[in-house]
């Protein structure tokens, strides 16, 4: 079985594509010389995955009743009775909608955290504070 090439975000960078300087660490986020972003941080990838999960949740909340039937809740009805009463398919659609909102907000926050980490390291290099 042949090996597939590594994805672009996982490839080690020997040289910066912007200034062609050699990078001392192949897994560095930014170039030590010009501050160019070399890799995507893992926290940003997790944020993008959360945003994709939120889109799936929104899709299920809108088209869930049309594409597939909602599960029979007769087994969990005694457990859910004190919390939400007798759940209907509309309640499940609302649950997926609000779960999508929570996931998109969490995804935006984690993606912002990854972008902020890269920006901080890039600004440190550009201000002359040394390597990131």
Residue pairs with C-beta under 8 A, 6 or more apart in sequence:
9 39
9 40
9 45
12 26
12 27
13 23
13 26
13 28
13 38
13 39
14 22
14 23
14 26
15 21
15 22
15 23
16 23
16 31
16 33
16 34
16 36
16 38
17 36
18 31
18 34
18 36
19 31
19 33
19 34
19 36
21 31
21 32
21 33
21 34
23 31
23 32
23 38
24 32
24 131
27 39
28 38
28 39
28 132
29 37
29 38
29 39
29 41
29 117
29 118
29 121
29 132
30 36
30 37
30 38
30 118
30 121
30 122
30 125
30 132
31 38
31 125
32 125
32 131
32 132
33 125
34 125
34 126
35 121
35 122
35 123
35 125
35 126
35 132
36 122
37 118
37 122
40 114
41 114
41 117
41 118
42 114
43 110
43 111
43 113
43 114
43 117
44 110
44 111
44 113
44 114
44 115
44 118
45 114
46 110
46 114
47 106
47 107
47 108
47 109
47 110
47 111
47 112
47 113
47 114
48 107
48 111
49 107
50 103
50 104
50 106
50 107
50 110
51 103
51 104
51 107
51 108
51 111
52 107
53 103
53 107
54 100
54 101
54 102
54 103
54 104
54 107
55 100
57 96
57 97
57 99
57 100
57 103
58 96
58 97
58 100
60 96
61 93
61 94
61 95
61 96
61 97
61 100
62 93
64 70
64 89
64 92
64 93
64 96
65 89
65 93
70 89
70 92
73 80
73 87
77 86
77 87
80 87
84 91
121 132
122 132
124 130
124 132
125 131
125 132
